[in-house]
Amino acid sequence: MQRAWVREIAGWSGAAAIAILVTAQVSASPRAGLLFRDGDSLVVAMFAQSLAAGHPPDWAMSSVLFLPETALFAALGALLPLDLDGLLAANAVVNVIALYGALRLAAGRRRAGLAPVAWSLGALTAFGMLAITEVSASRDALELSSLLLTTTYYSSTVIAVIAVVGLMRRTLDGSRSKPGLITAVAAVAAVATLTNPLFAAWATAPLTVLLALAMLRSGRRLPLGLMAALIAGTAIGFAGRIPFAAWIANTGAGYARPAEWTQSIVYYSGLVGDRLSTPPGVVGCILALALILVAIRQTVRARTPGPRLVAASGWMLPLLVVIGAVALGTHAARYLQPVAFAPLLALVAHPEAVRMPRRVSRALAAAAALLVLVGGGLSVPRLAAAQEPDPDLACVVDWVSDSGRTGAGQFWTVRLPKAHLEAPEQLVQVDHRLNGYAWLVDRSDFRAGEVSFLLEDAQTVRWDLPVAALPDEIVDCGRYRILDFGDVTLPLGPPHT
C-alpha cells in the first residue's frame, strides 16, 4: 500500500513538471497570444474579476457559461499573488495536471502486472508533444491540444469527457462502489452540460453508442445503467441552464447549418492542409494518427468491457465528432478537440507493465524522473520570462486609469486593456458605429451612456460615429492609439449581440 502511494505521488509530481514544461514551451511560441492576449481567451479572467469586485452579474455569454473555469481562476487568484498573465499561466499548468488526473482515472485501478501511473504519464507526455508542435498564432488553426492551456476553449469539458470514460471503465471493471461511480457519471455529465452543451456531442452521444454496442456484445445490464446515468445527467445539465437563460446571448443553434456540409468538408480539409504545411505540423499529425491506430489495435485485443470502452473511445469519439461536425456544417476547429485528446486514451486502455530486470526498470524510471523534474524546474524561469512587459498595453492602462473617464473600443482591440484595468468599466465594448457589443462582457458597462475617448489599433474597423466630432488629441501608445475628444461626449447606441 505504501509503495502504491509513493507511485501515485510520483505520478502527480511528474505531471506537474510536464505541465510546467509544456506551458513554458507554448508560452514561448506565437501561440502565447492565445493564452495571454486573445479577446476570447480573456472572458474567464474578466468574469472572475467582475464577481470578485462584487458587481451584480449581468453578463452576455456565448452558449458556454465557463462555470468550472471561472471557479478555478478565481481560486487561483485568491491563493496566488500573481498578476493577470501569471494567473493565466498558472491556470494553464493546473489544466494540464487535471488532464493527468482524468487520464489516471481512465487507466483504472492498480493490479498485478499493470502500471497505470507510468502509462498515464506516458499519455500526458504524448499530449505535451502534440501541444509543443502547435506554433500558429491563429485561434482557427487545427492545433487543438494547446487549446487546453487556455481558460476559455473548453478545458473543463475536455477533462469531463475523459473523466466520464474513466468512471465508466472503473464501473465495468467490477469496482465495489458501482452505485457511487454511476452517480458520479451522472453528476459529471450534469455539471459539464450545464456549463457547455458541447459535452452532449463530445461524450453523451458517442459514449451512448459505445455503451449500446457493449451491452449487445456482453448481454450485461451494467452498460444500460451507465447509459441511463449519462443521459439523465446530460438532461439535468440542460435543465440547469434555464435559470442562466438571461446570460446566454447565443444558444449555439445558429452554428448548425446542415445545408453547408460540403463547405464544412472543404473548410476542415483546408485546415488539415495548413497543419501539414510545416514540419512541426507533420510531426503532430503523425503522432495523432499513430495514437488512433494504437486505439484501434487496443480495441481489437481487449478481452474485457472496461479496457475495450477506453480503447474504443480513443478512435470512436474523434470519428463520430468529425462526422457530426461536418453533417452540421460547422466551421470552427475548436469543435474538433476530441481528435486531439481522445486518442490519448489508447495509452491507458491496457496499462500493462513492461517486463524487464528490476535494476533496469528502476534505472530507467529514475532517469526519466530526473529528466522530467529537471526540465520542469528549468522551465519555471522560462515561463516567467515568456510573460514579457508590454509597454504599449501599460501606456493605455495608465492613461485610461489616470483620466478617470470612460472610453470605448471594439472587441478585438479593447478586451486586453479592459482586462488589465482596475476599473474595467472605464472601457466599454462597442462596434464600429458605437453601439454596445454585448458579447462575453458585463452588460452593465453600457449604462455609461456616453464616452469621451476611443481606443483603436490595427484590428479596429474604421469608425462610423453617430455624431460629427474630431479628437482634441491623439495619444500614441505604440500599437494602440487613443482618440481623446476632451469635453465632447459621444453617445452609445443600443447594445446588440
PyMOL commands that set and color helices and strands:
alter all, ss='L'
color gray80, all
select helices_A, chain A and resi 2-27+32-36+40-52+67-79+84-106+116-132+145-149+155-172+178-195+198-218+222-240+242-244+253-255+258-275+279-301+305-327+333-336+338-347+358-386+391-403+411-420+424-426+443-448
alter helices_A, ss='H'
color red, helices_A
select strands_A, chain A and resi 59-60+407-410+427-430+435-437+441-442+450-451+453-456+473-477+480-484+490-491+493-496
alter strands_A, ss='S'
color yellow, strands_A
deselect
rebuild
show_as cartoon
